[in-house]
Amino acid sequence: MTWHIDFVLIDARTAAVKICIELDDKSHAHPKRRARDAFLNSAMRRAGVRLLRIPLRRYTPEQIRAILAQAA
């Protein structure tokens, strides 16, 4: 089984992880996926890494900037 995070934003100076982004499509509604998401949420929280879940759809660059600014 292979798992991944959709995006990882890092600090350009230190390479420290700033935030991870998971794009949630309709597959995240299925019971097995919900269990995986709960595990991922818990693992990221225990690791001290912020996880931002964003519904999958088309975004403009301005919308993405706003989402990230709000998460900061």
VOMI-959330 format. One record per residue (C-alpha): residue number from 1; y negated, x, z. Coordinates in Angstrom, 1 decimal, always signed. Layout:
  seq   north    east      up
  NUM       Y       X       Z
...
***
This chain:
  seq   north    east      up
    1    +0.0    +0.0    +0.0
    2    -3.4    +1.3    -1.0
    3    -6.6    +0.2    +0.6
    4   -10.1    +1.1    -0.3
    5   -13.8    +0.4    +0.5
    6   -15.9    -0.6    -2.4
    7   -18.9    +1.6    -1.6
    8   -19.8    +4.2    +1.0
    9   -23.4    +5.1    +1.5
   10   -24.0    +8.6    +3.0
   11   -26.9   +10.5    +4.3
   12   -27.9   +12.9    +1.4
   13   -28.8   +15.7    +3.9
   14   -25.8   +15.6    +6.2
   15   -23.1   +13.7    +4.3
   16   -22.7   +11.5    +7.3
   17   -21.5    +8.0    +6.5
   18   -24.4    +5.5    +6.9
   19   -22.7    +2.2    +5.9
   20   -19.7    +1.0    +4.1
   21   -19.9    -2.0    +1.7
   22   -17.1    -4.4    +1.0
   23   -17.6    -6.8    -1.9
   24   -15.8   -10.1    -1.0
   25   -14.5   -12.1    -4.0
   26   -12.5   -15.3    -3.8
   27    -9.3   -13.4    -2.9
   28   -10.7   -12.8    +0.6
   29    -9.9   -16.5    +1.3
   30    -6.2   -16.0    +1.2
   31    -4.3   -15.6    +4.5
   32    -2.9   -12.1    +3.8
   33    -6.3   -10.9    +2.7
   34    -8.0   -12.4    +5.8
   35    -5.5   -10.5    +8.0
   36    -6.3    -7.3    +6.1
   37   -10.1    -8.0    +6.4
   38    -9.7    -8.5   +10.2
   39    -7.8    -5.2   +10.5
   40   -10.5    -3.4    +8.5
   41   -13.3    -4.9   +10.5
   42   -11.7    -3.8   +13.7
   43   -10.9    -0.3   +12.4
   44   -14.4    +0.2   +11.2
   45   -15.9    -1.0   +14.5
   46   -13.6    +1.3   +16.5
   47   -14.6    +4.2   +14.2
   48   -18.3    +3.4   +14.8
   49   -18.9    +2.8   +11.1
   50   -21.0    -0.1   +10.0
   51   -19.3    -2.4    +7.5
   52   -21.4    -4.7    +5.3
   53   -19.6    -7.6    +3.6
   54   -21.4    -8.9    +0.6
   55   -20.2   -11.9    -1.5
   56   -19.2   -10.8    -5.0
   57   -21.6   -12.0    -7.6
   58   -24.3   -10.5    -9.9
   59   -27.3    -9.1    -8.1
   60   -30.6    -7.7    -9.4
   61   -31.6    -4.3    -8.2
   62   -34.3    -5.9    -6.1
   63   -31.7    -8.2    -4.4
   64   -29.5    -5.2    -3.6
   65   -32.5    -3.3    -2.1
   66   -33.3    -6.4    +0.0
   67   -29.7    -6.7    +1.2
   68   -29.6    -3.0    +2.2
   69   -33.0    -3.1    +3.8
   70   -32.0    -6.1    +5.9
   71   -28.8    -4.3    +7.0
   72   -30.7    -1.2    +8.1
***
